């Protein structure tokens, strides 16, 4: 994903407050009671006279009004959403670390942010469920098996050498760069009712059979990965690392896209979540780069749409919470409280019900109905209708989730969203494709 785009879920910013509200307040440390709080899993309400406001920098997709409202109800702490584009999240982290108290960013952005020293290593001793974070992040494994790690796999950038380190650690340390929030594995979306035959390969995106009815994602760092999956599937080239192409490899990839575009293959190059939904729902497009929640959004309209498992595997993405190095005092305590609350189950269950995956599966499971967990996570047929957090029917009783279980889907990762060494050149060439 990795987007400045509108999600299927609401992204209305929560109640706002100014920094002036808290500037004059004396520090009242929350650390003293942290051990007991974390052991109990109970998040105390912060006294109304001592309001904490956390400026949460991220994209609109991950900023959910209901999460902010639930957190405030549980703790008294206000989340003030600062919604910007994916690129601007990184820019702010690099140039204005004082402008936020909590950052929600993709793991691939860390290669730009961490060397500045603007992120603080997150002390895992202050994270109640740190040892329960999925091994996909800590070890690069699902079900005891290694998954594909081309690109910026989280395990490569998960740990820092210390709290104030500007370099990644080569093995686990007590300090994490980000605490994972949401992640998923992306593939192609299709209209099975209009295609009427099995689709099993990324190569189908450029199949002339779908001339004028295909679309690709127009966010360069993600679209190039989808294109690379297609190039390999077509047998044109095998990349040593799709997530870190040489200039020659970028040239080959873009040349393949430009040839397809000039032949009329693409109906659209989409940037916006809702655009991808509308293209599919209207039938203007029958096969395209797509995200799981977008497929869900099409289905809620009563239109057949599959998030198609492909033999070459998935392109994965992951986001996480980070803390600015400048954060201190009660704000820092409040940020740790939010992260701990986020991992405690309610938010994880809320996200899982939308087709995302959460960092600590055990706590999310405890907040979901058994039939929901069976459908979303175990790949089992729904024993009753599956509904979104808003009550929309996402799948009828008897339906099975596309791609199957968590282990099947996330175990099928081929590569991750990435920041290439030749990123500037890649974006320049991508823009040539867009303009062609």
N, C-alpha and C positions, 0 to 999 in steps of 0.2 A: 504494500500500500504506500505509505510515506507521502502524505498528500495534504494539500491545502484545500481539500475538497469537502463537500458536504456529505455527511454520512447519512445512512438510512435512519440513524437515531438522531434525536434533537440535539442541537449544539448551542442552545441559547445560553449566553454567559450568565453566571450566577450573580447574586447581589454584589454590587461594587462598593468599595470603600477606599478612602485615600490613605496614603502612608501617614498623613498627619494624624489620623485617628490613633495610631500606635506610637508615634515618635516620642511623645512625652511620657509614655508609661515606663515605670521602673521595671527592671528585669526581675521577674519572679521565676526562678528556675523550676523546671518540671523534671529535671534529671533525677532529683532525689528519690522520687517515687517511681521511677521508670521500671525498675526491676519488678516491683510488685504489680505494676500495671500490666506489663508485658506477660508476666506469668499468669495473670488472671484472664487476660484477653479482653478486659473491660476498659473502655476508653472513657475517662472521666470528662464530664462537662466542664469547660473552662468558664470561670466566673464571668458573668456578663459585663462586669465593670472592667475587666481586663481583656478586651477583645483582641484576638490575633487575626490578621488578614494575610493570607498567603497569595502572592501574585503568581499564578500558574501559567507559564509560557508554553505554548504548544500550538498545534493546528486545530482547527475547529472540529475535525473528525473525532479527536479523543477528548474533547471538552464537553462533558455531558451535564446538563443542568440537574438531572436527578441525582447524579453522584455527588455533586456539590451540596445539594439540599440534604441528602441523607447524612453526609459527613458533618454538616453543621448541626443537624438535629442530634447526632450522637456525641459531638465534642464541643460545640459552641464556636468552632473555628470557621471563619469565612474563607471560601475559595473565590478569588477574583480572577476570572479567566482573561488571559491576554492571548487572543487568537491571531496568529500570523501564518504566512505560508511556510512550507517545509524549509525552503532556502533561508527565509528570514529568521526561523528559529535558530539555525546555525549562526547566522550573521550576528544576532543579538548576543548569543552565548560568547562569541569571539570578541565583539566590540563593546558590549554594554552589560557586563555581568551583574551590575547593580540594579538592573531594571526588572529583575524577577527574583522570586524566592524558591521556585521549584521549576524545573524544566522537564518537559515530556518530549523526548527526541528519539530519532531512530539510531540504532547502534552504528550504522555506517557513518553517521555524522561525527562520531567520536574522534576519528582520525584528524579532523580539523579542530575540534574543540579542546581535547585533552592537552595537546602540546602548548596551549596558551597558559595553562595553569589556572584557568577560570572555573574548573569544576573541582569540588572537594571529593576525595575518596569517601564513599559511604561506609561507615563503620558497621560491619555486619553484626558486631556484638550488640548493636542497638536495634537490630531488625529481628523481631520475634521469630519469624518463619524463614529466616535466611537459609537454614539447612534443609528446608522443604521446597525451595525453588526448583523447578523442573530441571533435570540433568541435561536437557536440550541446551540450556544456557551455560551451565557450569562445566559440562563434560563433552557437549556435542553429541549426546546419545539419546536415543528413544528406545525404551524396552531393552536396554543393554547393548543396542547396536549403534554403531557410528552412523551419522547421517552426512550427506554431502556438505562440504564446507567451502566451496568456491564462493568468492565474494567476501563480504565482511560478516562471517559467521560470528554470533555473539561471543562464543567461547574465546575467540582471538582477542577480544577487547573488553572482556568481562572484569578483569582485575587490574588494579593499579598497585604500584610498588609501595605506596604509602598514602596517607590522607592528603598530603600536599604534593603528590607526584605528578610529573608531566609526561610520564611514560607508562606504557602498559606492562604489566607483569607477565612473565612467560609461564608462570604456574600460579595456582590459587593462593591468594593472600587474604587477610581480614578486610581488605578495602576493595569495594566494588565500584566500578565506574557508573553504572546505572542499575536500578532494580527494575526488572522487567514488568511492564504493564500489560500490553496486548501484543499478540503475534499471530501469524497465520501463514499458510502456504497457498500461493496464488497459482492460477492456471487459466485456461480459456473458458469463457462462458459460451454456451451454444443454445440455439433454439431447436430442440430435437424434433418438434412438430413440423418445422420447415426444412430441416436437413434430411430427415427420414433415413438415415443410415448411421452405423457406428462411427464415432470419432475417437481415435486412440493416440494421435500424435500431434505434437506442436506444428509439424510440417503443414497440417491442414490450414493454418492461418493464411498461407500463401498459395493454397491450391486454387488454380484458375476457375475451378467449379464455383467458387464463392466470389468471383469477380464483382466488385461494386457492392458487396454485402459483408465485407470484413472491416474490422477496425482495430487500431492498436493504440495503446496508452501513450499520450504525448507528454510524459515527464521523463526527460532524457535518461536519468540514472536508473529508471525502472524499465522504460521502454526498450533500452538497449539490451537489457538482460532477457526480456521476452524475445527480442529479435535473435539473440544468440542461441536461445533454446530452439528457435525455428531453423536457423542455419545448421546447427548440429543435427537436428532431426531430418533435414533434407539431405544430409550426407555431404554437404559442401565443405565442411571444415570441422575439426575437433580442437577446441580451445584448451590449452593447458590450464587456464583459469579464466572463465567467462567474466569474473568479477574484477579482473585487472588486465584488460587487453592492451596489446601493443598498438602503435599507430597503424601498422599494416592490418592488424585484426579489426580495428575500428573501421578502417577503409573498406574492408571486405564486407563487414556487417552492414554498413550504411549503403554500400553499392547494391547489395541484395534488396534492401528496402526501397531504394530509389527506383530500381528496375520494376519492382512490383507496383509501386505507386504510379509510375508512368504508364503501366499497362492497365491501370484502372482498378487495381485490386481493392483499394480502400475507399469505403464510403465516408469514413471520418477518422480523424486523429483526435481522440477525446482527452480532455484534461479534467473534466468535472464529473464527480460521482453520478450526479443526476443525469448528466448527458449520456453516460454509459447505460443507465437504466432506461432512458427514453429511446435510445437507438435500438435496444433489444426488444423493449415492449412493443414498439411500433412495427417491428419486423423489417425495418430498413437494414438492420444488420443481423446476421444469423450466427456469426462467429467472431469473437473479439477477445482482447485482453480484458479480464474482468476480476472483480473482487467478490469474495463469498457473500458479504452483506448486500452487494448490488444485485446478485442473482436472487437473493432472498426478497429484495424489494420488487423485482419483476414478478416473482411468484405470488406476492401478496395482491397483485392485480389480477390473479387468476390465469396467468399466462405461463405456459410451459417454458422452463429455462433450467439448464443444467450447469453446474460448476464441474467441469468435465475432468475426471482423472485421466492422465496421459502417461503413456509407457515411459517417457523420458524423465518424468518426475516433475516436481513443483519448484517454483521460485518463491523463496520464503522471505519474510520481513519481520522485524521485531522493533518495538519501541520500549523505552524505559524512563523512569524518573531519575533525574540527577539533581544535585544540590550545588549552588554556586559557592565558590571558595570564600566569598565575602560574608556569607550568612553566619549569624551568631546569635547567642542569647535565646530569648523566647521564640523568635522566628525559626531558629534552627530546631529547637525542641518541637515546635508545631509542625515543621516539615517532616521530621521523623515520625511524629504521631500520625500524620496523613498517610505516609508510606505504610506504616504498620496497619492502619485501618484498612487501607486498600487491599492488603494481602490477607485480611482476616476473613474473607469469604463473600460478603454481600456484593462488593463490586465485581469480584471474579464471577459469581453466578450471573450477575446482570450482564456482563460481557459475553459469557459463554452462551447465553440465550439469544445472542445476536449473531452467532457464528464465529466469534473470535475465540481465542484461547487465553486463559489466565495463567499467571506465573506459578501460583501454588494451587495445584489441583485438589488437594485434600480438603482445604477450607472451602473452596467453591462448591465441591460436592456436598458438603454439609448444609449448604444453603439452597440446594436444588432438590426438586422432587425426583424420586427414583426413576420415573419414566422419562423425565427430561434428561437426566444424566445418561440413561441408556441410549437415547436417540443421539444427543449431541456428541457424546464422548466414547461410547462403546460400539457405535455403528449398528445398533439394533433397530428393528422396526418399531415405529412409534406405537405404543399401546393405546394412546389417545391423541387427539389433535395437539400439535406443538404450537405454542403461541409465543410471540415476542413479548418483551417487557411491557409494551403498550397494549397488549391484548389482541393484536392481529394474528390471524392463523397463518403460520409459516409453512406448516406441513400437516397433511391429513393423517389420521390414524392409519397405520400400515406402511407409511412412507419410510424410506431409509435415507440417511444423510449421504449426499454425493461424496464419494471418496472413502466412505466407511468410517472407521474408528479414528480416534486421536493418533494411535500408534501407526495405523496405515497411512494416514495423511501426512503427519509430521515426520514419519519414518521414510517418506518418499521424497524428501527434499533433495534437489539436485544442486541448487545454488541459492545465494542470499543477495538481497539488495546490497549494493557496494558503492564505495567511492574509489574510483580508479586513480592510479598515479597520473594517467593521461586524461584526467577529467575535463580540463579546459579544452583540450583538442577534441575530446568526444562530444562535448556540448556544441562546439563549433560545427562539427560534421553532422550532428543530429539536426541542427538548424538548417543545414543544406538540404537534408531529407525533407523537412517540413516545407521548405520553400520550393522544392522541386516540382 
